[in-house]
Amino acid sequence: MAAVQWHSRARRYDSELQSCGLEVAPVEFSDYHPLKSITVTDSKSRRGARKGSTSSSSSSSSSVAPDPLSSMLDGTDPLSMFAAASASESPPTLSQSSSTGDLGRGKRREKEDEVGVDFEPWSSKRGEILARFTTTEKLSINLFMGSEKGKAPSLASSAVSEKVRTRLEELDDLEEGSQRELLNLSQQDYVNRIEELNQSLKEAWASDQKVKALKIVIQCSKLLSDTAVIQFYPSKFVLITDILDTFGRLVYERIWSMCSDPRPLPVIIYSDPSPDSFTADEVNDTAKETCLNWFFKIASIRELIPRLYVEVALLKCNRFLTKCGIQETVPRLTAMIRGIGDPLVAVYARAYLCRIGMEVAPHLKDSLNKNFFDLLGTFRQIHGDSVQNQLVLQRVEIPIYLTLYSPAIHWILQCVSYRAPEALLTEMMERCKKLGNNALLLNSVMWAFRAEFIATRATDFIGMIKDCDEAGFPKHLLFGSLGRSLACADPPEGERLPILNEAWKVITKVRSPQDYINCAEIWVEFTCRHFTKREVNTVLSDIIKHMTPDRAFEDAYPQLQSVIRKILTYFHDFSVLFSMERFLPFMDMFQKDSVRVGVCLSIMDVFIKHQQEPTRDPVILNALLHVCKTMHDSVNALTLEDEKRSLALLINGFIRMVSFGRDFEQQLSFCVEARATFCNLEPVLVQLIHTVNQLAMETRRVMRGSHSRKTAAFVRACAAYSFITIPSLTSIFSRLNLYLLSGQVALANQCLSQADAFLKAAVSVLPEVPRSISIEGKLRSSEGFLLDFINNFLSALLVVPDHPEAGVLFLVRGLLNMVQDYTWEDNSDAKVHVYISALPLLAAMSQESYLYSIPKVDSNETLYGGDPKFLAEINKLCETLIGQVLDHLKTLGRDESVHRQGSLAFSLFGCLLAHGDLRNNKLNQLAVNLWNLSHKQGYCNTRTSVRTLEFIKHQAQQPDMAHLSDMLHRLTLQSRT
């Protein structure tokens, strides 16, 4: 070790910076621009050129990096090229009688008739119906598989093939006594049994038991004539029609598959592979015969309701028979429904016909309208004796009974009103008026018609609602439906306040808290959308008045949450929001912890997204502090880390939006209060420390040159805040990084004692760093993070002056002692890497002028002024570090870790080359030895080695660097081969 004599190379940073600058070269921008694409010319012979052609080659200019998206526009993308290639061949025709022009016009007509995305599908209503219409009464399923021999209509042998007759006989020859009756089923049991039947249908079909599958469908359809538990009927309808849909799909796909033998339908060659894009003329005889067979089987069903439902399920199959099959069948099915005596059963049968009709033939508007007008004619049956007796028997009130019609009527009206002209909608309204403003029908009209249609006639609808009988259908439900439409479309401006007043007169009189909040929640959006905080505050006051008695709010949390969301949607100015007198009392109704926290999350989310400028409004700050405290207090031992991060993210967003301008003391007081409030969320404490450090820097910038004593005292207060808060953090690297950051801030503000305290605290914490840390739930080595921190720490020490009572380089020595004592991982070179990283720092400390400095802070360059004793201490420490590295290299050589040895040797060589004075012969020889050692086994990267030699060659041309030429001749490249 004594043989190594370290001397740092003298550096002239300004001249080095200039020598590294880029050369300026004149460029004529008329010919060149850095963003202009490079163009190359590629000349190649034309393939397939004609003999004797005067041009045998072609030149094409192409961009080196063509835009893959622009190629779509010129037809050169792969799909367009494939289409062009296909077009060059003879395209197969759809049929001999159809032309391409006819096909195009036909497709355009189909597109016009298709149902668009603006049509709400049945699937979106299914779950709502099942959840809404429930029962606690016992249900039953009666599946009768008795014999129906002789009851099927006779078929002439000339009209029916032998195969069809055989299948009909199979349908008739059902086993005697195969009757299943399941009694006393709960609702869930009933649902499970229906699901089992659906599965049985699929299994029977898969095992080629087509007759059994049809029997299951028939018996399930019969259940739709049973209204024994009438409150459950809408849900039963949903469950049974699921089975019918499955059956219809299976039959259609079966017949469709038969069309591919012996000749597939031509549709498969077109871009639209939909099984709907064909004509009946293209269907082969086998598929048609099978389709007729299914319809003959349906015709043999004796009872009206199963025959009707099964035929509707197979309505789409008429495409295989005739061109006008569906168009002729729908009116017939519409007329069949008139034979159903029970109005509830009939309205759902119409709903199913309209649903299937919209799927397979949405252009048949006349049939849809006919269903609606037939529906109007049956309304008198609702108040007939048979219905009233049934309701008395089942103890069902008329308002409850009328709600059972809503899903079916809503759907029928949605189908009828879809893209309907204004004249038709107006005619339908007039027909409703002739029924005496039937409340049930009026409610469905407001649900189904376009919101714009309702909004422009809102005053007329209010008049009709007033004329309705309160006993049959509550008026608050009608106003609720009107409110839903007005939330989507705006009524005339002059009518808005009268509309709100008329609606609220009815709403506020509703006695049931649940009915009240269901309706009030709808009209809150209309109020927020068109009025000011005054009207919204009035509405909130009325809600509090109705929901507070008997703690009714506990059963209405979803609706109350919806009220908050709607207010936040329209009120983004939180000074206006919190100035509403009743907003915070409204918040007090959320007394369930999980619900209250959810509301607070919604408020903070809106604040973070929409608050553009920092605020110091005390009303906002106090309210949001309370909101954030509610979120913070919800954290417990069971809270997931993801939830903690989400909460901290919102709270940190709030903290960043708080600014008291130049009132720095008030800002610091806020941070003190926030620290006490959010002590359980570590990311928030980290954010507060960052905020205080920024506050200290901003104070120095703003107050520069004035009130220096007061400013210094404030900065020290900020440092004290950080020094007290950092130890409470559990993350070791958060503490280390914040100690370093706070020390740098204190140093920048000339608070040297505080800076020393932070940096010494960081050094004292280093031994606590564990060998592994948890990152995203996985244990990983901490070594890389520790090395990154130490390198940052070393770079900061350059400008830190030595403490007069602590000795020369006391922080550097303390850090290196910690590194020496730290328990590193087995077979780790991290400690040696730190030693090598410390050499550039020590070399920079020995310069007459430092690379960087802090204004008004005297670094060691000023304190020691190039004192030889100081330089001797630096050289001695460098020699010690180099000796430690060399000892480690010898150890690696004995352990045959040649790859690690070569890598470390090359790192030390680079350090000596950049920072050591290689005019010293011993240091120069050490550098050569390290080069040779790093290349001894050929593991060193050849490209890096070559570039290093080029650098040395370049440096040797500089003044006072001629000694590098001699060293260059002794550096050779070696490879493993």
Secondary structure, 3 states (H helix, E strand, C coil): CCCCCCCECCCCHHHHHHHCCCCCCCCCCCCCCCCCCCEEEEEEECCCCCCCCCCCEEEEEEECCCCCCHHHCCCCCHHHHHHHHHHHCCCCCCCCCCCHHHHHHHHHHHHHHCCCCCCCCCHHHHHHHHHHCCCCCCEEEEEECCCCCCCCCCCCCCCCCHHHHHHHHHHHCCCCCCEEEEEEECHHHHHHHHHHHHHHHHHHHHCCCHHHHHHHHHHHHHHHHCCCCHHHHHHHHHHHHHHHHHHHHHHHHHHHHHCCCCCCCHHHHCCCCCCCCCCHHHCCHHHHHHHHHHHHHHHCCCCHHHHHHHHHHCHHHHHHCCCCHHHHHHHHHHHHHCCCCCHHHHHHHHHHHHHHHHHHCCCCHHHHHHHHHHHHHCHHHHCCHHHHHHHHHHCCCHHHHHHCCHHHHHHHHHHHHCCCCHHHHHHHHHHHHHCCCCHHHHHHHHHHCCHHHHHHCHHHHHHHHHHCCCCCCCHHHHHHHHHHHHCCCCCCHHHHHHHHHHHHHHHCCCCCHHHHHHHHHHHHHHHHHHCCHHHHHHHHHHHHHHHCHHHHHHHCHHHHHHHHHHHHHHCCCHHHHCCCCCHHHHHCCCCCHHHHHHHHHHHHHHHHHHCCCCECCHHHHHHHHHHHHHHHHCCCCCCCHHHHHHHHHHHHHHHHCECCCCCHHHHHHHHHHHHHHCCCCHHHHHHHHHHHHHHHHHHHHHCCCCCHHHHHHHHHHHHHHHHHHHHHCCCHHHHHHHHHHHHHHHHHCCCHHHHHHHHHHHHHHHHHCCCEEEECCEEEECHHHHHHHHHHHHHHHCCCCCCCCCCCCHHHHHHHHHHHHCCCCCCCCHHHHHHHHHHHHHHHHCCCCCCCCCCCCCCHHHHHCCCHHHHHHHHHHHHHHHHHHHHHHHHHHHCCCHHHHHHHHHHHHHHHHHHECCCCHHHHHHHHHHHHHHHCCCCCCHHHHHHHHHHHHHHHCCCCCCHHHHHHHCCCCCCCC
